[in-house]
Amino acid sequence: MFKIAETQYINNREVGAGFLTFEVTADIQLFLHSPFEIPFLTAEGMIRETVLQGLNKEVVINAMEVFNHPSLDNIDMEERKCRFFSELTELGRHLKLYSFYSFSTCVVECAFSIHLKFCNCSNHFLAKEGSPHYHMCDYEGLMCLTDYYYDILEERRQCDCMSPCEEPEYNIIFNSAEEYVSSIFIIRINNKCLFLF
């Protein structure tokens, strides 16, 4: 899908800003998210950029790391209203799809369990090989998911997923106009830290 032309992506508070440059050989949709999030089409809060083949585009992003006071660990999860990456949900521990918690992994695990409930399988976007509950839908399973689409959608609205306690925040501060020069996409990231007490 894309070829990495040049990779110089080191971005943290010790080394400073980094950048990533690559050339696309087909139209792509790029997702920028924290290392603990996973991309999915209905995700909120992720930066999505469409890059069309033959276009030159640059996006400059501000990344703010959030760190909490160590005493936050001692506060009950229901009171602090967030989960640390190591605090899997009960469903997450049961399904074993991911070894960490994030808002997006919680949403995917919830959707996966709803698919299993209605059709005893999940679509190929959610089914993860290696999970003890892995069962990707065949044609009949996909028809089942289609038949129960509105029921599944209604139950997905009930998914109770907390925000993560520590998560970088990404904001676009510059997005260049698309130019028909070459198929180069550049991401530059500025880094800041925010400590919450």
C-alpha atoms as an extended CHARMM CRD file, in Angstrom:
* protein
*
       197  EXT
         1         1  MET       CA              0.0000000000        0.0000000000        0.0000000000  PROA      1               0.0000000000
         2         2  PHE       CA              2.7420000000        2.4980000000        0.8580000000  PROA      2               0.0000000000
         3         3  LYS       CA              6.5000000000        2.5250000000        0.7590000000  PROA      3               0.0000000000
         4         4  ILE       CA              8.5000000000        4.1470000000        3.5590000000  PROA      4               0.0000000000
         5         5  ALA       CA             10.7520000000        6.5940000000        1.7460000000  PROA      5               0.0000000000
         6         6  GLU       CA             12.5570000000        7.9600000000        4.7790000000  PROA      6               0.0000000000
         7         7  THR       CA             11.9240000000        7.2150000000        8.4380000000  PROA      7               0.0000000000
         8         8  GLN       CA             13.2840000000        9.6240000000       11.0340000000  PROA      8               0.0000000000
         9         9  TYR       CA             10.5480000000        9.3180000000       13.5930000000  PROA      9               0.0000000000
        10        10  ILE       CA             11.7860000000        9.7980000000       17.1010000000  PROA      10              0.0000000000
        11        11  ASN       CA              9.4750000000       12.0000000000       19.1080000000  PROA      11              0.0000000000
        12        12  ASN       CA              9.5060000000       12.3110000000       22.8570000000  PROA      12              0.0000000000
        13        13  ARG       CA             10.3110000000       14.8610000000       25.5200000000  PROA      13              0.0000000000
        14        14  GLU       CA             13.9900000000       13.8310000000       25.6320000000  PROA      14              0.0000000000
        15        15  VAL       CA             14.8680000000       14.1020000000       21.9310000000  PROA      15              0.0000000000
        16        16  GLY       CA             12.2310000000       16.6220000000       20.8320000000  PROA      16              0.0000000000
        17        17  ALA       CA             10.2090000000       16.8280000000       17.6650000000  PROA      17              0.0000000000
        18        18  GLY       CA             10.4210000000       14.2040000000       14.9640000000  PROA      18              0.0000000000
        19        19  PHE       CA              9.0490000000       13.7100000000       11.5020000000  PROA      19              0.0000000000
        20        20  LEU       CA              7.8960000000       10.9110000000        9.2730000000  PROA      20              0.0000000000
        21        21  THR       CA              8.0020000000       11.0320000000        5.4830000000  PROA      21              0.0000000000
        22        22  PHE       CA              6.6210000000        8.3870000000        3.1810000000  PROA      22              0.0000000000
        23        23  GLU       CA              5.5070000000        7.9180000000       -0.3990000000  PROA      23              0.0000000000
        24        24  VAL       CA              2.1230000000        6.3990000000       -1.1490000000  PROA      24              0.0000000000
        25        25  THR       CA              1.5560000000        4.1830000000       -4.1730000000  PROA      25              0.0000000000
        26        26  ALA       CA             -2.2440000000        4.1530000000       -3.7350000000  PROA      26              0.0000000000
        27        27  ASP       CA             -4.8840000000        6.2820000000       -2.0300000000  PROA      27              0.0000000000
        28        28  ILE       CA             -4.7570000000        5.7450000000        1.7280000000  PROA      28              0.0000000000
        29        29  GLN       CA             -6.4790000000        6.8350000000        4.9120000000  PROA      29              0.0000000000
        30        30  LEU       CA             -3.9420000000        7.5500000000        7.6410000000  PROA      30              0.0000000000
        31        31  PHE       CA             -4.8540000000        7.2950000000       11.3420000000  PROA      31              0.0000000000
        32        32  LEU       CA             -2.7630000000        9.0140000000       14.0030000000  PROA      32              0.0000000000
        33        33  HSD       CA             -3.4170000000        7.7450000000       17.5070000000  PROA      33              0.0000000000
        34        34  SER       CA             -1.6480000000        6.9630000000       20.7540000000  PROA      34              0.0000000000
        35        35  PRO       CA              0.4490000000        3.7860000000       20.9380000000  PROA      35              0.0000000000
        36        36  PHE       CA             -2.2470000000        2.1440000000       23.0620000000  PROA      36              0.0000000000
        37        37  GLU       CA             -5.1660000000        2.9530000000       20.7670000000  PROA      37              0.0000000000
        38        38  ILE       CA             -6.1530000000        0.8960000000       17.7670000000  PROA      38              0.0000000000
        39        39  PRO       CA             -7.6620000000        2.4360000000       14.6380000000  PROA      39              0.0000000000
        40        40  PHE       CA            -11.2670000000        1.7190000000       13.7500000000  PROA      40              0.0000000000
        41        41  LEU       CA            -13.5700000000        3.5480000000       11.3660000000  PROA      41              0.0000000000
        42        42  THR       CA            -15.9780000000        5.0300000000       13.9000000000  PROA      42              0.0000000000
        43        43  ALA       CA            -13.2370000000        6.1510000000       16.3040000000  PROA      43              0.0000000000
        44        44  GLU       CA            -13.5640000000        9.5460000000       17.9180000000  PROA      44              0.0000000000
        45        45  GLY       CA            -10.5240000000       11.6400000000       18.7510000000  PROA      45              0.0000000000
        46        46  MET       CA             -8.1190000000       10.0680000000       16.2670000000  PROA      46              0.0000000000
        47        47  ILE       CA             -6.6360000000       12.1990000000       13.5390000000  PROA      47              0.0000000000
        48        48  ARG       CA             -7.5680000000       10.8780000000       10.1160000000  PROA      48              0.0000000000
        49        49  GLU       CA             -6.0620000000       12.1330000000        6.9020000000  PROA      49              0.0000000000
        50        50  THR       CA             -6.8330000000       10.9380000000        3.4170000000  PROA      50              0.0000000000
        51        51  VAL       CA             -3.8070000000       10.9340000000        1.1470000000  PROA      51              0.0000000000
        52        52  LEU       CA             -4.4490000000       10.5210000000       -2.5500000000  PROA      52              0.0000000000
        53        53  GLN       CA             -1.8310000000        9.0660000000       -4.8480000000  PROA      53              0.0000000000
        54        54  GLY       CA              0.0710000000       11.7580000000       -6.7070000000  PROA      54              0.0000000000
        55        55  LEU       CA             -0.4290000000       14.4260000000       -4.0480000000  PROA      55              0.0000000000
        56        56  ASN       CA              2.1360000000       16.1090000000       -1.8260000000  PROA      56              0.0000000000
        57        57  LYS       CA              0.8160000000       16.8950000000        1.6270000000  PROA      57              0.0000000000
        58        58  GLU       CA              2.3040000000       17.9990000000        4.9560000000  PROA      58              0.0000000000
        59        59  VAL       CA              0.6040000000       17.8720000000        8.3440000000  PROA      59              0.0000000000
        60        60  VAL       CA              2.1680000000       19.3790000000       11.4700000000  PROA      60              0.0000000000
        61        61  ILE       CA              0.8260000000       17.9430000000       14.6970000000  PROA      61              0.0000000000
        62        62  ASN       CA              1.2130000000       19.0830000000       18.2790000000  PROA      62              0.0000000000
        63        63  ALA       CA              1.5420000000       16.1250000000       20.6650000000  PROA      63              0.0000000000
        64        64  MET       CA              0.9220000000       16.7380000000       24.3550000000  PROA      64              0.0000000000
        65        65  GLU       CA              1.8530000000       13.9830000000       26.7850000000  PROA      65              0.0000000000
        66        66  VAL       CA             -0.2730000000       13.7880000000       29.9280000000  PROA      66              0.0000000000
        67        67  PHE       CA              1.1870000000       12.5160000000       33.1950000000  PROA      67              0.0000000000
        68        68  ASN       CA             -0.7820000000       12.1150000000       36.4020000000  PROA      68              0.0000000000
        69        69  HSD       CA              0.3770000000       12.4000000000       39.9660000000  PROA      69              0.0000000000
        70        70  PRO       CA              1.4420000000        8.9590000000       41.3050000000  PROA      70              0.0000000000
        71        71  SER       CA             -1.2260000000        9.1390000000       44.0350000000  PROA      71              0.0000000000
        72        72  LEU       CA             -3.9080000000        8.7550000000       41.3360000000  PROA      72              0.0000000000
        73        73  ASP       CA             -3.1790000000        5.0030000000       41.4790000000  PROA      73              0.0000000000
        74        74  ASN       CA             -4.6140000000        4.9560000000       45.0150000000  PROA      74              0.0000000000
        75        75  ILE       CA             -7.9600000000        6.4430000000       44.0010000000  PROA      75              0.0000000000
        76        76  ASP       CA            -10.7630000000        4.0320000000       43.1260000000  PROA      76              0.0000000000
        77        77  MET       CA            -11.3510000000        3.7020000000       39.3930000000  PROA      77              0.0000000000
        78        78  GLU       CA            -15.0190000000        4.6960000000       39.6690000000  PROA      78              0.0000000000
        79        79  GLU       CA            -14.0200000000        7.8850000000       41.4800000000  PROA      79              0.0000000000
        80        80  ARG       CA            -11.1730000000        8.8400000000       39.1400000000  PROA      80              0.0000000000
        81        81  LYS       CA            -13.3080000000        7.8730000000       36.1110000000  PROA      81              0.0000000000
        82        82  CYS       CA            -10.4130000000        6.5560000000       34.0430000000  PROA      82              0.0000000000
        83        83  ARG       CA             -8.4020000000        3.3510000000       33.5840000000  PROA      83              0.0000000000
        84        84  PHE       CA             -4.6700000000        2.8410000000       33.4080000000  PROA      84              0.0000000000
        85        85  PHE       CA             -3.3020000000        0.7870000000       30.5090000000  PROA      85              0.0000000000
        86        86  SER       CA             -2.7630000000       -2.1980000000       32.8200000000  PROA      86              0.0000000000
        87        87  GLU       CA             -6.3790000000       -2.1700000000       34.0980000000  PROA      87              0.0000000000
        88        88  LEU       CA             -8.2250000000       -4.4440000000       31.7070000000  PROA      88              0.0000000000
        89        89  THR       CA            -12.0050000000       -4.6510000000       31.8570000000  PROA      89              0.0000000000
        90        90  GLU       CA            -13.5770000000       -7.9150000000       32.9970000000  PROA      90              0.0000000000
        91        91  LEU       CA            -14.6160000000       -8.5230000000       29.3850000000  PROA      91              0.0000000000
        92        92  GLY       CA            -11.0740000000       -7.7480000000       28.2060000000  PROA      92              0.0000000000
        93        93  ARG       CA             -9.5950000000      -10.2820000000       30.6480000000  PROA      93              0.0000000000
        94        94  HSD       CA            -12.1040000000      -12.8760000000       29.4370000000  PROA      94              0.0000000000
        95        95  LEU       CA            -11.7450000000      -12.3140000000       25.6740000000  PROA      95              0.0000000000
        96        96  LYS       CA             -7.9600000000      -11.8230000000       25.7190000000  PROA      96              0.0000000000
        97        97  LEU       CA             -8.0090000000       -9.7900000000       22.5210000000  PROA      97              0.0000000000
        98        98  TYR       CA             -5.5450000000       -7.1940000000       23.8610000000  PROA      98              0.0000000000
        99        99  SER       CA             -3.0340000000       -7.1410000000       26.7090000000  PROA      99              0.0000000000
       100       100  PHE       CA             -3.6810000000       -3.4740000000       27.5530000000  PROA      100             0.0000000000
       101       101  TYR       CA             -6.6070000000       -1.1130000000       28.0870000000  PROA      101             0.0000000000
       102       102  SER       CA             -7.5370000000        1.8330000000       25.9130000000  PROA      102             0.0000000000
       103       103  PHE       CA            -10.8490000000        3.3690000000       24.9850000000  PROA      103             0.0000000000
       104       104  SER       CA            -10.6590000000        1.8710000000       21.4850000000  PROA      104             0.0000000000
       105       105  THR       CA             -9.7320000000       -1.6470000000       22.6780000000  PROA      105             0.0000000000
       106       106  CYS       CA            -12.7040000000       -1.5050000000       25.0610000000  PROA      106             0.0000000000
       107       107  VAL       CA            -15.0710000000       -0.5030000000       22.2340000000  PROA      107             0.0000000000
       108       108  VAL       CA            -13.7180000000       -3.2600000000       19.9700000000  PROA      108             0.0000000000
       109       109  GLU       CA            -13.9950000000       -5.8880000000       22.7370000000  PROA      109             0.0000000000
       110       110  CYS       CA            -17.5650000000       -4.8020000000       23.4440000000  PROA      110             0.0000000000
       111       111  ALA       CA            -18.5340000000       -4.9650000000       19.7530000000  PROA      111             0.0000000000
       112       112  PHE       CA            -16.7980000000       -8.3440000000       19.4170000000  PROA      112             0.0000000000
       113       113  SER       CA            -18.7740000000       -9.7810000000       22.3580000000  PROA      113             0.0000000000
       114       114  ILE       CA            -22.0540000000       -8.4610000000       20.9090000000  PROA      114             0.0000000000
       115       115  HSD       CA            -21.2630000000      -10.1220000000       17.5800000000  PROA      115             0.0000000000
       116       116  LEU       CA            -20.6140000000      -13.3980000000       19.4190000000  PROA      116             0.0000000000
       117       117  LYS       CA            -23.8730000000      -13.0460000000       21.3450000000  PROA      117             0.0000000000
       118       118  PHE       CA            -26.0160000000      -12.6300000000       18.2320000000  PROA      118             0.0000000000
       119       119  CYS       CA            -24.1530000000      -14.6840000000       15.6270000000  PROA      119             0.0000000000
       120       120  ASN       CA            -21.4210000000      -16.7150000000       17.3960000000  PROA      120             0.0000000000
       121       121  CYS       CA            -18.7770000000      -15.0560000000       15.1890000000  PROA      121             0.0000000000
       122       122  SER       CA            -17.3490000000      -11.6360000000       14.4110000000  PROA      122             0.0000000000
       123       123  ASN       CA            -16.5270000000       -9.8220000000       11.2020000000  PROA      123             0.0000000000
       124       124  HSD       CA            -12.9890000000       -9.8860000000        9.8670000000  PROA      124             0.0000000000
       125       125  PHE       CA            -12.3050000000       -6.3470000000       11.1320000000  PROA      125             0.0000000000
       126       126  LEU       CA            -12.8100000000       -7.3680000000       14.7730000000  PROA      126             0.0000000000
       127       127  ALA       CA            -11.9200000000      -11.0590000000       14.9470000000  PROA      127             0.0000000000
       128       128  LYS       CA             -8.3550000000      -11.4040000000       16.1920000000  PROA      128             0.0000000000
       129       129  GLU       CA             -6.4770000000      -14.6110000000       15.5980000000  PROA      129             0.0000000000
       130       130  GLY       CA             -4.9410000000      -16.0190000000       18.7470000000  PROA      130             0.0000000000
       131       131  SER       CA             -7.8630000000      -15.1470000000       21.0100000000  PROA      131             0.0000000000
       132       132  PRO       CA             -9.5170000000      -18.2140000000       22.5680000000  PROA      132             0.0000000000
       133       133  HSD       CA            -12.8360000000      -16.8200000000       21.3060000000  PROA      133             0.0000000000
       134       134  TYR       CA            -11.6000000000      -16.2370000000       17.7720000000  PROA      134             0.0000000000
       135       135  HSD       CA            -14.2390000000      -17.0930000000       15.2430000000  PROA      135             0.0000000000
       136       136  MET       CA            -14.3830000000      -15.0790000000       12.0560000000  PROA      136             0.0000000000
       137       137  CYS       CA            -17.7620000000      -15.0800000000       10.3250000000  PROA      137             0.0000000000
       138       138  ASP       CA            -18.2480000000      -17.0340000000        7.1450000000  PROA      138             0.0000000000
       139       139  TYR       CA            -20.9220000000      -16.0300000000        4.6180000000  PROA      139             0.0000000000
       140       140  GLU       CA            -23.8020000000      -17.1700000000        6.8680000000  PROA      140             0.0000000000
       141       141  GLY       CA            -22.2400000000      -15.3720000000        9.8310000000  PROA      141             0.0000000000
       142       142  LEU       CA            -21.9410000000      -12.1370000000        7.8500000000  PROA      142             0.0000000000
       143       143  MET       CA            -25.5900000000      -12.4970000000        6.8130000000  PROA      143             0.0000000000
       144       144  CYS       CA            -26.4580000000      -12.9540000000       10.5070000000  PROA      144             0.0000000000
       145       145  LEU       CA            -24.5740000000       -9.7490000000       11.4060000000  PROA      145             0.0000000000
       146       146  THR       CA            -26.4840000000       -7.9710000000        8.6350000000  PROA      146             0.0000000000
       147       147  ASP       CA            -29.8420000000       -9.3320000000        9.8570000000  PROA      147             0.0000000000
       148       148  TYR       CA            -29.1190000000       -8.1580000000       13.4280000000  PROA      148             0.0000000000
       149       149  TYR       CA            -27.4310000000       -4.8970000000       12.3970000000  PROA      149             0.0000000000
       150       150  TYR       CA            -29.8470000000       -2.5830000000       14.2530000000  PROA      150             0.0000000000
       151       151  ASP       CA            -29.9280000000       -4.7830000000       17.3760000000  PROA      151             0.0000000000
       152       152  ILE       CA            -26.1200000000       -4.8720000000       17.4140000000  PROA      152             0.0000000000
       153       153  LEU       CA            -25.9610000000       -1.1090000000       16.8920000000  PROA      153             0.0000000000
       154       154  GLU       CA            -28.3640000000       -0.5240000000       19.7840000000  PROA      154             0.0000000000
       155       155  GLU       CA            -26.3300000000       -2.7500000000       22.1400000000  PROA      155             0.0000000000
       156       156  ARG       CA            -23.0670000000       -1.0700000000       21.0720000000  PROA      156             0.0000000000
       157       157  ARG       CA            -24.4800000000        2.2050000000       22.3500000000  PROA      157             0.0000000000
       158       158  GLN       CA            -24.5340000000        0.6040000000       25.8020000000  PROA      158             0.0000000000
       159       159  CYS       CA            -20.7880000000       -0.1720000000       25.8110000000  PROA      159             0.0000000000
       160       160  ASP       CA            -19.3890000000        1.3570000000       28.9900000000  PROA      160             0.0000000000
       161       161  CYS       CA            -15.8170000000        2.3640000000       28.1890000000  PROA      161             0.0000000000
       162       162  MET       CA            -13.7920000000        4.7880000000       30.3060000000  PROA      162             0.0000000000
       163       163  SER       CA            -11.1810000000        7.1880000000       29.0670000000  PROA      163             0.0000000000
       164       164  PRO       CA             -7.5840000000        6.1630000000       29.7120000000  PROA      164             0.0000000000
       165       165  CYS       CA             -5.8390000000        7.9560000000       32.5920000000  PROA      165             0.0000000000
       166       166  GLU       CA             -2.7230000000        8.7210000000       30.5390000000  PROA      166             0.0000000000
       167       167  GLU       CA             -2.9900000000        9.4160000000       26.8730000000  PROA      167             0.0000000000
       168       168  PRO       CA             -1.2400000000       11.8190000000       24.5480000000  PROA      168             0.0000000000
       169       169  GLU       CA             -3.3680000000       14.4560000000       22.8820000000  PROA      169             0.0000000000
       170       170  TYR       CA             -2.7460000000       15.2270000000       19.2160000000  PROA      170             0.0000000000
       171       171  ASN       CA             -3.8390000000       18.4350000000       17.4960000000  PROA      171             0.0000000000
       172       172  ILE       CA             -3.2570000000       19.5070000000       13.9100000000  PROA      172             0.0000000000
       173       173  ILE       CA             -1.5440000000       22.8980000000       13.8600000000  PROA      173             0.0000000000
       174       174  PHE       CA             -0.8130000000       22.9930000000       10.1190000000  PROA      174             0.0000000000
       175       175  ASN       CA             -2.3240000000       21.0880000000        7.2120000000  PROA      175             0.0000000000
       176       176  SER       CA             -0.9030000000       22.0110000000        3.8090000000  PROA      176             0.0000000000
       177       177  ALA       CA             -2.9590000000       22.2230000000        0.6810000000  PROA      177             0.0000000000
       178       178  GLU       CA             -2.6680000000       19.1660000000       -1.4960000000  PROA      178             0.0000000000
       179       179  GLU       CA             -0.3380000000       19.6300000000       -4.4520000000  PROA      179             0.0000000000
       180       180  TYR       CA              0.1230000000       17.4250000000       -7.5060000000  PROA      180             0.0000000000
       181       181  VAL       CA              3.9040000000       17.2680000000       -7.2320000000  PROA      181             0.0000000000
       182       182  SER       CA              4.6950000000       13.7840000000       -5.9880000000  PROA      182             0.0000000000
       183       183  SER       CA              3.1860000000       11.1950000000       -3.6890000000  PROA      183             0.0000000000
       184       184  ILE       CA              4.9770000000       12.3530000000       -0.5400000000  PROA      184             0.0000000000
       185       185  PHE       CA              3.2660000000       12.6700000000        2.8370000000  PROA      185             0.0000000000
       186       186  ILE       CA              5.1010000000       14.3520000000        5.7060000000  PROA      186             0.0000000000
       187       187  ILE       CA              4.0700000000       14.3830000000        9.3700000000  PROA      187             0.0000000000
       188       188  ARG       CA              5.9190000000       16.6760000000       11.7710000000  PROA      188             0.0000000000
       189       189  ILE       CA              5.2030000000       16.4170000000       15.4640000000  PROA      189             0.0000000000
       190       190  ASN       CA              5.9470000000       19.0180000000       18.1260000000  PROA      190             0.0000000000
       191       191  ASN       CA              6.0840000000       17.6670000000       21.6640000000  PROA      191             0.0000000000
       192       192  LYS       CA              4.8220000000       19.1570000000       24.9500000000  PROA      192             0.0000000000
       193       193  CYS       CA              4.2030000000       17.7140000000       28.3960000000  PROA      193             0.0000000000
       194       194  LEU       CA              1.2920000000       18.3300000000       30.7500000000  PROA      194             0.0000000000
       195       195  PHE       CA              1.4040000000       17.1750000000       34.3470000000  PROA      195             0.0000000000
       196       196  LEU       CA             -1.8880000000       16.8420000000       36.1970000000  PROA      196             0.0000000000
       197       197  PHE       CA             -1.9740000000       16.9900000000       39.9860000000  PROA      197             0.0000000000
